[in-house]
C-alpha cells in the first residue's frame, strides 16, 4: 500500500490565496497544539507574503510569529516558501543576506524550505539551497509549472536534475495558477520518478476546478506529498480540501496517516474565522468559485485576490476582465515567465497599467525595466523586440547571475541601524522591507521606552 503524505496550507498559502494574507497570529494560536497531533507531513506556515503582511498590515513581528508556532508545534515539520535570491521580497539580495536569512529561518523553527526562482533559473536558488543544507534543514527544489510554447516535459526533467546536483532533498512541482491538468501531472510526476530517486511533492490550486483530478493522477504516478487546505479555507484560489482528499485517497487504497478527528477540530476552529472574513469583505466570494478562464491568463490565487483588492481600492473593478485579458499578452512580451512572485506582480501591475492608461507600455514599471535588463535572471523565451528597444535602447542586457553584481551588505546595514534593531532578525526584516520594517521597529522601540517611563513614574 503506497503512503501519501499531506502538507496543510491554511496558515500560509490558503491564507494568502483567499484573504490576501490577513490572518493574524491570535486567530489561530489556540489550535496549533491540536494541529501538532494531526500527523501532517508538514505545515506550511511562513514565507511567501506572510512576512510582508505581518509587518505591513498585522503589526506583528514575523520572526516572533514563527517562534510562537514552533513552540506550539514541536512535533510537526514547519515549512516555508522562499523565493530564492529574492528571499521574501521582490528583488535580488546579496549572497551574505540570503545565507543569513536562511540560517535565521532554521534557527527560529523552519524545518523545510521550499525554494523557487520565478524564472526557473537554477543560478538564482543555488546559494539558498546550499545555506539550507548547511543549516541542517530540508531544501525542496521547486519547479514553477506553467504552460507556454517554451516549456516542455523534457525541460522540467532537466531542471529537476540540475536542482538535484546542487543538493536539494526533494522536488516540488509548484502549479501556482492551478492550470496543470491530470494528464500533465501524471506525465510529469512519472517522468521525475523515472529519472531520479528524490521524493516528489505536488502543489496546485483549485482555481480552474482541476485540482482534485490533478492530485489523484499525480498520486497514481508516484507523488509522495500533496498540498491541501482545511475544508473551510479550501477551494477557489486556495488548495483543495484536506479532508476530502484524505477520504478519497483511502478509498482508493492509499495509506494516509492523519487523524480524522483532529482534522475536523482544525476545520471547526477556522470556520468562524472564515465567516468573519466573508462578513467584513476581506474574503471576496469571487475567490471561492471556479474560474476556468485562468487556463488562459494563468493568474495564481494570491495574485488574483490582491488584484481584486487593488482594483476595488482604485474604483476600477469594471476593468477586471480587461486586465485579466491583458495578462497573457504582457507575459508573452516578457518571454513567457511563470506567473509566480515576483513575476506575477510585475506582469499583473503592467497589465493593469496598460488597461487603465488606455495604451500599452505608456508607463513601464521599474521592475519590468529591471527584468528586461536581465536583473532577475534568464527569461524562458525571447522578449518582444519593440519592448526591449523601448526599455534598453542600445544597451545590452546582462547575461551573468544578477546577484554577482551585489556586494555584501548585512554587516554594513546592521551597523547603520544601531539600536533600532535588537537582533539579526530585525536587520533582516529591515533589509527585506526597509520602509515598512523601520516604521514597525521604531514603534516597538517607542512603546518599550514609554513602558519603562511609566514603570519609573509608578515607582517614584
Secondary structure, 3 states (H helix, E strand, C coil): CCECEEEECCCCHHHHHHHCCCCCHHHCHHHHHHHCCCCCCEEEEEECCHHHHHHHCCCCCHHHHHHHHHHHCCCCCEEEEECHHHCCCCCCCCHHHHHHHHHHHHHCCCCEEEECCCCCCHHHCHHHHHHHHHCCCEEEEEEECCCCCCCCHHHHHHHHHHHHHCCCCEEEEECCCCCCCHHHHHHHHHHHHHHCCCEEEEECCCCCCCHHHHHHHHHHCCCCEEEEECHHHCCCCCCCEHHHHHHHHHHCCCECCCCHHHHHHHHHHHHHHHHHHHHCCCCCHHHHCCCCCHHHHCCCHHHHHHHHHHHHHCCCHHHHHHHHHHHHHHHHHCCCCCCCCCHHHHHHHHHHHHHHHCCCCCCCCHHHHHHHHCCCCCCCCCCCHHHHHHHHCCCCCCCCCHHHHCCCCHHHHHHHHHHHCCCHHHHHHHHHCHHHHHHHHHHHHHHHHHHHHHHHHHHC
